[in-house]
Amino acid sequence: MKITILGAGGSIGKRILNEAARRNHEISLITSKPVSYFELADAEKVNTHSADIFDTDTLSNLFKGNDVVISAYAPPADNHDILLEASRSLVEACKNADVRLIAVGGAGSLKVTENTQLIDTPDFPEEYRSIAAAHRKALESVYYHETTLNWTNVSPSAYIFEGERTNQFRIGEDNLLLNEKGESAISMEDFAVGILNEVEDAKFVKKRFTIGY
């Protein structure tokens, strides 16, 4: 498949790129970095393009002919609120290009009870509240209102870490996944596996889903 990835220079995006390359997909990266930066074992099917995420017209042209766009875009640390505008630009560009969009979201909007989301629990870490709120707003204001585009939003578990590719995890929808100890976690490597599985299987069209142990 032809896949374009945004945010491949980040910790999660890098794992998504590695997993896509492992599966021998044809990959384009929206990045200012050269292919050599990503240290791929085989970069023959990888090319790069530079574009601003807010330049919808340029993105539209770059997305044309792809099967799917995967966004692991992370807003700047001092302005999480621009995630909303970035999400709108991505959605519009994918609609113009008639290509599927899979976007990495946040865990904060996952339910811990029927009426309570993780971000609204008393112990939610304050240092992650701003980015979690931005992801929730993008999900609720952009994705849930989008009826034309073939979109999917993917939430990690509460704790996502650098770890191993075990290929042993569970898939959920709107509820936070917990293990037998009450912990919610997923490695970045397995998170990437789950995302590429969705690229190939398309089980959550116009839905949000989550990945956890």
C-alpha positions in Angstrom: 0.0 0.0 0.0 1.0 3.6 -0.5 1.2 5.4 2.9 2.1 8.9 3.8 3.2 9.6 7.4 3.3 12.9 9.3 5.2 13.2 12.5 7.6 10.4 11.8 10.4 12.2 13.6 8.6 11.8 16.9 8.8 8.8 19.3 5.5 7.3 18.2 5.8 8.4 14.6 9.2 6.7 14.3 7.8 3.4 15.4 4.9 3.7 13.0 7.4 4.3 10.2 9.5 1.3 11.2 6.4 -0.9 11.3 5.2 0.3 7.9 8.7 -0.3 6.5 8.8 -3.7 8.1 5.7 -4.6 6.2 7.2 -3.4 2.9 4.7 -0.6 2.3 5.6 2.2 -0.1 6.1 5.2 2.2 6.2 9.0 1.9 7.1 11.2 4.8 6.0 14.8 5.4 9.1 16.0 7.1 12.0 18.5 6.8 14.5 15.7 7.7 16.3 13.6 5.1 15.6 9.9 4.8 19.0 9.1 6.3 17.8 10.7 9.6 15.4 7.8 10.2 18.1 5.1 10.0 16.0 2.6 8.1 17.4 -0.8 7.2 15.9 -0.4 3.7 14.9 3.1 2.6 14.4 2.2 -1.0 10.6 2.6 -0.8 10.7 5.7 1.3 10.7 9.3 0.1 10.3 12.6 1.8 8.4 15.9 1.1 8.4 19.1 3.1 5.1 20.8 3.8 3.5 22.8 6.5 0.6 21.0 8.2 -1.5 24.1 7.8 -0.9 24.3 4.1 -4.0 22.4 3.1 -3.6 22.7 -0.7 0.0 21.4 -0.7 -1.0 18.5 1.6 -3.9 17.7 -0.7 -1.5 17.4 -3.7 1.0 15.3 -1.7 -1.7 13.0 -0.5 -3.2 12.2 -3.9 -2.6 8.6 -5.0 -2.0 7.3 -1.5 -4.1 4.6 0.1 -3.9 6.1 3.6 -2.4 9.0 5.5 -1.2 8.4 9.1 -0.7 11.4 11.3 1.4 11.3 14.5 1.6 15.1 14.5 2.4 16.6 17.8 1.7 20.3 18.4 4.5 22.5 19.9 4.7 22.2 23.7 3.9 25.8 24.2 0.7 25.8 22.0 -1.2 22.6 22.2 -4.4 24.4 21.1 -3.2 24.5 17.4 -3.9 20.8 17.2 -7.5 21.7 16.4 -6.5 23.8 13.4 -4.0 21.1 12.3 -6.6 18.4 12.5 -9.0 20.5 10.4 -6.3 21.0 7.8 -5.5 17.3 7.7 -9.1 16.3 7.3 -9.7 18.8 4.5 -6.6 17.7 2.7 -7.5 14.0 2.9 -11.0 14.8 1.7 -9.6 16.7 -1.3 -7.2 13.9 -2.1 -9.9 11.2 -1.5 -7.6 9.3 0.9 -8.1 7.6 4.2 -6.8 9.3 7.4 -5.6 7.5 10.6 -4.7 10.0 13.3 -3.0 9.3 16.6 -5.1 10.9 19.4 -4.9 10.9 23.2 -5.9 8.6 26.0 -7.6 11.4 28.1 -10.9 11.1 26.3 -11.2 7.3 27.0 -13.9 6.4 29.5 -13.1 5.0 32.9 -16.8 4.9 33.8 -20.0 5.4 31.7 -19.9 9.1 32.5 -16.3 9.9 33.3 -13.3 10.3 31.0 -9.8 9.7 32.1 -8.8 13.4 31.8 -11.6 14.2 34.3 -10.4 11.8 37.1 -8.8 13.4 40.2 -5.4 11.7 39.6 -4.9 12.7 36.0 -1.3 14.2 35.8 -1.5 18.0 35.5 1.5 18.1 33.1 -0.5 16.1 30.5 -3.8 17.9 30.9 -3.2 20.5 28.2 -2.3 18.1 25.4 -5.0 15.6 26.5 -7.6 18.4 26.4 -6.4 19.4 22.9 -6.7 15.8 21.6 -10.2 15.5 23.2 -11.3 18.7 21.5 -10.0 17.5 18.1 -11.8 14.2 18.5 -15.1 15.7 19.6 -15.1 18.9 17.4 -13.5 17.6 14.2 -13.6 13.8 13.8 -16.9 13.0 15.4 -18.5 15.6 13.1 -16.9 14.4 10.0 -19.3 12.2 7.9 -17.6 12.3 4.5 -14.0 11.3 5.1 -12.9 7.8 5.8 -11.2 8.6 9.2 -10.0 6.7 12.2 -8.7 8.1 15.5 -6.4 5.9 17.6 -5.9 6.4 21.4 -3.0 4.9 23.2 -3.4 3.5 26.7 -2.8 5.9 29.7 0.9 5.0 29.8 2.8 4.6 26.5 6.5 3.8 26.7 9.5 2.7 24.7 9.5 -1.1 24.9 9.2 -4.2 22.8 7.2 -5.4 19.8 5.4 -8.3 21.4 2.4 -8.3 19.0 0.3 -9.3 22.1 -2.2 -6.7 23.0 -5.9 -6.0 23.1 -8.1 -3.6 21.1 -11.0 -1.5 22.6 -13.2 1.3 21.5 -14.1 4.1 23.9 -13.2 2.6 27.2 -9.8 2.7 28.8 -8.2 -0.8 28.7 -6.8 -2.1 32.0 -4.9 -5.2 32.8 -5.5 -7.5 35.8 -3.6 -5.1 38.0 -5.7 -2.1 37.0 -2.8 -0.7 34.9 -3.3 0.9 31.5 -0.2 0.6 29.3 1.1 -0.1 25.8 4.6 0.0 24.3 5.1 2.4 21.3 6.2 -0.6 19.3 3.0 -2.5 19.9 0.9 0.7 19.4 2.5 1.0 16.0 1.7 -2.7 15.2 -2.0 -2.0 16.1 -2.1 1.0 13.9 -0.6 -0.8 10.9 -3.1 -3.7 11.5 -5.8 -1.1 11.2 -4.3 0.3 8.0 -4.5 -3.2 6.5 -7.7 -4.5 8.0 -9.9 -1.3 8.3 -12.0 -2.4 11.2 -12.7 1.0 12.7 -13.9 3.2 9.9 -15.2 6.6 11.1 -14.5 5.5 14.7 -12.0 5.8 17.5 -10.3 2.8 18.9 -7.6 2.1 21.5 -4.7 -0.3 22.0 -3.5 -1.7 25.3 -2.3 -4.8 27.2 
